[in-house]
Amino acid sequence: MRWQPVPEQDVGERHRPVLIGEVVDALSPAAGKRYLDCTLGLGGHTEALLEAGAAVVGVDRDPQARALAAERLARFGSAVNIIGGTFAEAVEQAAQRGETYAGVLADLGVSSLQLDDPARGFGIHSSADADMRMGDGCPHDALGLIDETDEEDLADMIYKYGEERLSRRIARAIKRGREDGSLRSAVDLAQVVRSAVPGRHQRHPALRTFQALRIVVNDELGQLDRLLAGLYRVVAADGVAAIISFHSLEDRAVKIALRSQADAELWSDIARRVVTATDAELAANPRSHSAKLRWARRSSHLHPVAPKNHLP
């Protein structure tokens, strides 16, 4: 990783975790309970669990996030254990060790740290390379992905993961920009996409393409499938899993998996309606606008058989 350290400032001021009240309500943290936060980020959700007296294992693939979260949570001492890895690895490894938790949390998508650091190349206004890697374990950045993917496959990728109808026109413009040397940075990428998409738009027309590239660079949906396949194995009897998603592809995968597993009696109860931010939170934290929380409660009788297609 070639990213520069983020500027020193109070982590709590930089990071507002989304749906924090709803997460706490779903997980019911208390003294004597142990939780797995698969997406530690800057530690906002974990902090709320720790303040309720619980112990937490926090996992993140981003070394910057782990370092900043460790500073933020240092006052909780041994009640928090921070380790590296993806959320899929966290669940799979816990299952292999036979560990279970009173609750498991996964807050999907890009963290505030990654969005706010221009050097990471996630933002459409960043003059840095279009990197988009969330942390360790990514084989290439977004520019490398573009260079290694032919135009047709790139268009398919943008259509599938960005839900972009003009994907073929955009892919053609992106490949042309790489060939003539005009596409180097994230802002270059955004400008190339804008030039390929006519008309006025309420949102920047490059956002869907950025989403698609980020998803593939970080294998986000593959990671999510692995998480969902093993999630029930690491939630203790009567425990709760809570997953926050930020776009329709994630939310659809979560909804289908939890309903299928509930039909197989692996969950005794699941959220019948998606939980979204209140008006007050939307006003205070615009990034909560697309956040969707779904939860599932583990059966008190731990079912020994997994539903088809939901085993790792």
N, C-alpha and C positions, 0 to 999 in steps of 0.2 A: 504494500500500500504506500502511495506517495503523498497522502493527504497531510497537510500541515495541522499542527495542534489548533484547536478552537480557542478563541479569545477567552481569557479568564473572566468569569462573571458568575453570579449566583445561579446555580442550576435550577433552583425552584422558580426563579424569575423567568428563566428561558423556556421552561417546559410546563405546560398545563395538560395533564393527562385527561383524555376524553372520558365521559360517562363514568367518572370516578365514584359518584354516589351510587349509581346503578350497579357498578361492579361490586362495591362493598356490600350492598344489599343482597346481591345474588350469592356471594361467597361466604357471607356471615363470619368474618374473621374473629377469632377470640384466642385468649391465652390457652396454650396447650395444643393448638391446631398448627399444622404445617402445610405450606402452600408451595406450588411450583409456578413461578412467573416465567413463562417460556420466552417472553419478549420484554426483557427488562427495560431497554431503552435508557432514559435518564432517571428511572426509578420512581416515578410518580405513583403508579399503582402499588408497587411494592411498599413504598413508604406508608401508604394508607393501611395496608395489611399489618405492617409492623407496629404502627401506632395503636392498633387494636389489640396488641399483645401477641400476635401470631409470629411464627417463624417462617422464613421464606428462602427458597432456593431460587435465585434469579439468574436467568440464562440470556446471553446475547451474543450474536456473531460479530458485533462491532467492537473492536478494542477501545475505541474512543468512548463509546457509551459505557462500557464496563468501568473504565477509569473514572469517569465523571459520576456515575451512579455510586461507586465505592466511596467517593468523597461525601456525597450527599447522605449516604446511609451509614456512615461510620459510627454515628452515635448509637446505633442499635447493636453494635458489637457482634457477638457470635450468633445472634438471632437471624442474621442474613448471611448467606453464602452465595457468592457471585462466581459463575463459571462461564466459559466460552462455549459457543456452539449455536447451531440453528435450532428453531423450535421443534422441528421434526426430530433432530438428533436427541434433543432433551427428552422427549417422550419415549423414543425408542430405547434409549439407554436406561432410562428409569424403569421401563417395562422389563428389560433384560435383567436388571438387578432385583426385580420384584418389589420395587418401591411403590407406595401409594401415598396420595396426598388428600387432605380434606378439600382441596380445591386446586384447579389448574386454570391459569389465565393465559390467553394468547391475544395480543393486541397487534393485528396484522398491519402491513403497509409500511410506509416510510416514517421514520421518527422525526421529531422536531429538530434534533441534532443534524440529521442528514439533510433535511430540507433547508435549514438555515445556514449551512456551511457551503458557500459558493464553490469551494474547491472540490466538493463531491460531485458536482455536475448533474444534480437532480433537477435543478430549477431552469425554467425557460429563459431566465435573464442572466445565467451564469456565464462568465467569460472563460471559465476553466474547461478542460476537456469534458466531453459528455461521458463521464465515468459510470455513475449510477450503481456502483457496487455497494451493497449494504454492509459488507464486512468480509471476513475471511471466507475462503472456500469457493469464490467465484472464478471460473476459468478465464474469463475475459471481461473487459468493460464494454460499454455500449458501442463505442467506435469499433472495437475489435469484433464485436458481434456483427455489426453492419458490414465490415470488410469481409468477414468469413461467410456471409449469407448471400446467395444470389438474389436477384431482384424479385423473382417470382415468390421465393420462400419468404423474403422480407415482407412482401405485400400480404401474404397469407398470415404472417405473424402479427402485423399491424391490424389486420381485419379481425383476427381471432381474439387477441388479447387487449386491443384498444377499442374494439367494436367500432372501427372506423370504416365508413362506406367508401371513402375515396382512397383506400389503401394502395391501390395500384399506381395511381397518379403520384402519391406521396413517396412510395418506394422508388419510383423512377427518378424523382427529383433528388432524393437522398443519395442514391448511387451516383448520379451525375455530379452532385456536390463533392462527394469523396474523390471522384475521378479527376475533377478539375482543381482540387485543393482548396475549394471555398468553404468546406465543412470541416471544421476542427473542434470548435467549442460547442457547449450546450446552446448558447444563444445563436450560433450559426445554424444548428439543427432546427431550432425553433423558427428561424427566419426562412429556412428552406421549405419547411412544412407550410408555413403561412403563404409563401409564394405559390405553392401548389394547390391551395384551397381557396377558391374565389369567394367573394362576398364578405359581408360583415357577420360577426359572431359574438354572442354574449360572453363566451369563454374563449381563451386563446385556442386556435385550431390545432396547435401542436400538443396539447395536453394528452390527448388520447394516444398519440404516437409515443410520447414520453412514457406513458403508463405501460404500453405494450413492450417497449424495449426494456424497461426496468423489471417487469415481470419475468421476462426471459433471462436477462442477465443474472438475476438472483434465484431463478427457478422457483418463484413464489408459489405457483399453483401446484407444482410437484411436491414442494415442501408441505403445502397445506393438505394434500391428499395423504401424505405419510402421517402427518399430525392427527388427522381425523381417523385414520385407520387404527391407530394405537391408543387414542386418547382415553377410551373407557378403561383400558388396562391399568392406568396409573391414578385413577380417581377412586378413592376409598368408598366403601359402602356408605350411602347417604351423602356422599360428597358431591361437589358441583364443578362442572367445567363451564367456563365463560369465554366466548370468542367474540372479539370486536373486528369487524371487517369494514372496508372502505369503498368497495366497488361491487358491482353486481355479480361479477364472476366469482369473487370470494364468497359473497353472501349466499349465492345459489348453491355452491359446493357445501357450505356449512349446513344449510337448511336440509339438503337432500341426505347428507350423511347422518345427521342427528335423527331425522325422521325414520330413516331405514334402521338405524340401531335401536331406536325406541320400539319399532315394530318387532324387533328381535328380543325385546325385553332387557336390553343392556342399560337403558335409562328408564327410570320409573316415571320421569316427568321431564318435559322439555318446554321451552318457551313457545307458546302458540303464536305469539306476535313478536315481531322484531322490536327491540327497545332502541329508541333514538333520543337525541339530546332534547332537553327542555328549551323553551324560548330563552330563559335566562342564560343557559350555557351557550346557546347559539350566539347570543349577543356578546358574551364575554370571550368566547373562544371560537372563532370562525372555522377552525379546523375540525370542529365536532360536527360540522354540517352533514357530512356523508357517513358518519360513524353509525354502525348498526351492531347491536349486541344481541347475541343469542346464547342461551344457557341450557344446560341439561343436568339433571340430578341423577346420580348413580343409584341403581336399584339396591335396596338393602340386602336382597339375595343376589350375590354375585353370580351372574349367569356364566357357565363355563364355555358356551359355544358362541363364536362370533358370527355375525351375518355374512353371507357370501359377498365377496368383493370388498370387504372392509378389514381384511387382515393385511399386515405389512407383507 
